[in-house]
Amino acid sequence: MRDRRLVIAGLVVLALAALLLITRRPAPPRVPAPAVLLAPTEPPAAALPATPTPLAPQIVDRNASFTVPWGAEPTPEPAPTPPPQERRRPPPTPQVHECVGVTYSAGVLPGTLGRILVDVQLENRCGRDLAPLEVWFWVGGYRHGELIQGVSGHPFDPIARDSEGKASIVLPGSIDWYDRIEVRLIPPDAR
């Protein structure tokens, strides 16, 4: 029985060796299929555009002059470009306190004691309509060069472009007691 196993094992080893030898052989070279040649047909002469023949690259000495084979004229140098013009920036939009004109008059408020009525005329030169809360003004009363009393206010109506608006404000004190009454527009950053 043992001999039988050895014989079977030997046959298996031989079969594997034969299989390896068969698979290791180089495959025969493939022969390409014959190409089918067609007879060339000529297209009509008018249908084909003339194609230029490509030029072989050539090494040219930097100092050498040469002629362009297709007879083109050299490209002229471009005309110098004019310097860029400065862009004119639009003038900055003035702030309201810079473009509103102020005139005023002061008088005694009828029927009261110790109050001064200040009528303020505001001329809109800003180039646009102004809302009431865009225009703030300050009225101050001075005595001997010192500020005694000050109040601020704004008009109640919008001021149209290139027109005038009016506002009235009451300053506490007596008109004959103050040396000077002053009206100023208040810039936005000081409100």
C-alpha positions in Angstrom: 0.0 0.0 0.0 2.9 2.2 0.8 4.3 1.6 -2.6 1.1 2.5 -4.2 1.1 5.9 -2.4 4.6 6.6 -3.5 3.7 5.8 -7.1 0.6 8.1 -6.9 2.7 10.9 -5.3 5.4 10.5 -8.0 2.8 10.6 -10.7 1.3 13.8 -9.2 4.8 15.4 -9.1 5.5 14.5 -12.7 2.1 15.9 -13.8 2.8 19.2 -12.0 6.3 19.4 -13.6 4.9 18.7 -17.0 2.2 21.4 -16.5 4.9 23.9 -15.5 7.0 23.1 -18.5 4.0 23.5 -20.8 3.0 26.9 -19.4 6.6 28.2 -19.4 7.1 27.8 -23.1 7.0 31.1 -25.0 3.9 31.6 -27.1 4.3 31.5 -30.8 4.5 35.0 -32.3 1.2 36.4 -33.6 1.0 37.1 -37.2 -0.9 40.4 -37.9 -3.9 40.2 -40.1 -3.3 41.4 -43.7 -4.2 45.0 -44.3 -6.8 45.8 -46.9 -5.5 48.4 -49.3 -7.9 50.7 -50.9 -7.3 52.6 -54.1 -6.7 56.3 -53.3 -9.3 58.7 -54.6 -8.5 62.2 -55.6 -10.8 65.0 -54.2 -11.7 67.8 -56.5 -8.8 70.4 -56.7 -11.1 73.3 -55.7 -12.2 71.7 -52.5 -8.7 71.4 -50.9 -7.0 74.5 -49.5 -3.4 74.9 -50.2 -1.4 73.9 -47.1 2.0 75.4 -46.4 4.8 73.0 -45.9 6.2 73.2 -42.4 9.7 74.6 -42.0 12.3 72.7 -40.3 13.7 74.4 -37.2 16.9 76.3 -37.8 19.5 77.7 -35.4 20.1 81.3 -36.3 23.0 83.4 -35.1 21.7 86.4 -33.1 23.7 88.9 -35.2 22.7 87.3 -38.5 19.9 88.7 -40.7 17.5 86.5 -42.5 14.6 86.7 -44.8 11.1 85.5 -43.9 10.3 82.7 -46.4 6.7 83.7 -46.9 7.4 87.3 -47.8 5.7 89.0 -44.9 6.8 92.5 -43.9 8.1 93.0 -40.4 5.6 94.1 -37.9 6.0 97.8 -37.0 6.6 98.6 -33.3 3.4 99.6 -31.6 2.8 103.2 -31.0 3.7 104.3 -27.5 0.6 104.3 -25.3 -0.3 107.7 -23.9 0.1 108.0 -20.1 -3.1 107.1 -18.2 -5.2 110.2 -17.5 -5.9 110.9 -13.9 -9.3 109.8 -13.0 -11.2 112.8 -11.8 -12.8 111.8 -8.5 -16.1 113.4 -7.8 -15.8 116.1 -5.2 -16.5 114.7 -1.7 -20.1 115.1 -0.5 -20.0 117.9 2.1 -21.3 117.2 5.5 -24.5 119.0 6.4 -22.8 121.4 8.9 -20.5 122.4 6.0 -23.2 123.2 3.3 -26.1 124.7 5.3 -26.1 128.4 5.7 -27.5 129.9 9.0 -29.0 133.3 9.8 -31.0 134.1 12.9 -32.8 136.7 14.8 -33.5 136.9 18.5 -36.3 138.7 20.3 -38.4 138.6 23.5 -41.0 135.8 23.6 -44.3 137.7 24.0 -46.1 137.1 27.3 -43.1 135.5 29.1 -40.3 136.7 31.3 -36.8 135.4 31.1 -37.2 133.7 27.7 -35.7 134.6 24.3 -37.2 133.4 21.1 -34.5 132.6 18.5 -35.7 132.3 14.9 -33.2 130.3 12.8 -33.2 130.4 9.0 -31.4 127.4 7.4 -30.4 127.6 3.7 -29.8 124.2 2.1 -26.8 124.3 -0.3 -26.0 120.6 0.0 -27.5 119.6 -3.4 -30.0 117.2 -2.0 -33.1 117.2 0.3 -32.3 117.2 4.0 -34.4 115.4 6.6 -35.2 117.2 9.8 -32.9 115.1 12.0 -29.9 115.7 9.7 -29.8 119.4 10.6 -29.0 120.1 14.2 -28.1 123.5 15.6 -27.0 124.9 18.9 -27.9 128.3 20.4 -25.8 129.8 23.2 -26.0 133.0 25.3 -22.8 134.6 26.5 -22.1 137.2 29.2 -18.7 138.8 29.7 -17.3 136.3 27.1 -18.4 133.2 29.0 -21.1 130.8 28.0 -24.1 131.1 30.4 -26.8 129.0 28.7 -27.0 126.8 25.6 -29.8 124.7 23.9 -29.9 122.6 20.8 -32.6 121.7 18.3 -33.5 120.8 14.8 -36.2 121.9 12.3 -39.5 119.9 12.2 -39.9 119.9 8.5 -37.5 118.6 5.7 -35.5 121.2 3.8 -35.7 120.8 0.1 -32.7 121.1 -2.2 -31.7 124.8 -2.8 -34.4 126.2 -0.5 -34.7 127.5 3.1 -36.1 126.0 6.2 -37.1 127.7 9.5 -36.9 126.6 13.1 -37.5 128.4 16.4 -36.0 127.7 19.8 -36.4 129.3 23.2 -33.2 130.3 25.1 -33.7 130.9 28.8 -32.6 134.3 30.1 -33.1 137.9 29.4 -32.2 139.5 26.0 -30.7 142.5 27.6 -28.7 140.5 30.1 -26.7 138.5 27.5 -23.9 140.3 25.7 -24.0 138.0 22.7 -26.2 135.2 21.3 -24.6 132.7 18.9 -26.1 130.0 16.6 -23.9 127.2 15.2 -24.6 124.0 13.3 -23.6 120.8 15.2 -21.4 118.3 13.3 -22.6 114.7 13.3 -19.7 113.6 15.5 -20.6 116.2 18.2 -24.2 115.2 18.7 
